[in-house]
Amino acid sequence: MSITQPDMTQFPSPNSARQIDSAAWAVFFIWVGVVMLAGVPWAWFLVVSSFVVLGAQVLRWMSDLKIEAFGISVGLILLAAGVWELLSLQWPLMPIVMILLGVYLLWKALSRRSA
């Protein structure tokens, strides 16, 4: 009779989320440095930053960790803002979307009842 132990590599470790978040922040700071040195246009800064944020969420998903809705939202907003800028759209829709999102998040944070 042999007793087999479960393969612990199948389960995410408690530090997996922290490692993914730390790596994403590291990549973001490297990207900011590259942008500052190379003078990358604002639109491309936003697009690549969105890839960093969304990429971290994909890594969380692949590691069977909880995907953060806030991270997905921020990534999509950064992507939309970057594409908006790349297409040189004249409508001031993105600033309005950003303001509305901020108001919604503030309202949501302040309206939570303490349990």
BANUVO-724328 format. One record per residue (C-alpha): x, y, z. Coordinates in steps of 0.1 Angstrom, whole numbers, plus 5000, padded with zeros to 4 digits. Layout:
XYZ/...
This chain:
500050005000/501650324989/500550665000/501150944975/501351304984/499551554963/501651744938/501952094953/503052244920/499352234909/498352484935/499352844935/501652934964/500653214988/503453424973/502353374937/500153684936/502753894953/505453774929/503153854899/502354204913/505954274921/507154164886/504454384870/505554684890/509154614881/508254594844/506254914847/509155114862/511554974836/509055094809/508755444826/512555464825/512655364788/509955624780/511855894798/515155814780/513755754746/511056014745/508255764737/505055944727/502255954753/499955724733/502455444732/503255484769/499555424776/499255134753/502254944766/501255034802/497954874795/499754554783/501654544816/498554574837/496454334816/499454094813/499554074851/495953974852/496553704825/499353564846/497053564877/494453374856/497053124843/498253074879/494653004891/494653324912/491853564916/491653814887/491354174899/488454354884/490154684891/493254574872/491154474842/489354804843/492455014846/494154804818/491254854795/490955224802/494655274796/494355074763/491355284753/493155604762/496155504742/494255404711/492155724715/495455924714/496955714685/493855784664/493956154673/490256164680/489056514687/486156434709/486756484747/485156154755/488055984774/488456264800/484756234807/484955854810/487855894834/485956144855/482855924856/484855624865/486555814893/483155934906/481755584905/484755434923/484555704950/480855664954/481355284957/484055324983/482155575004/478755395002/479955065016/478454985049/480754865076/480054505085/
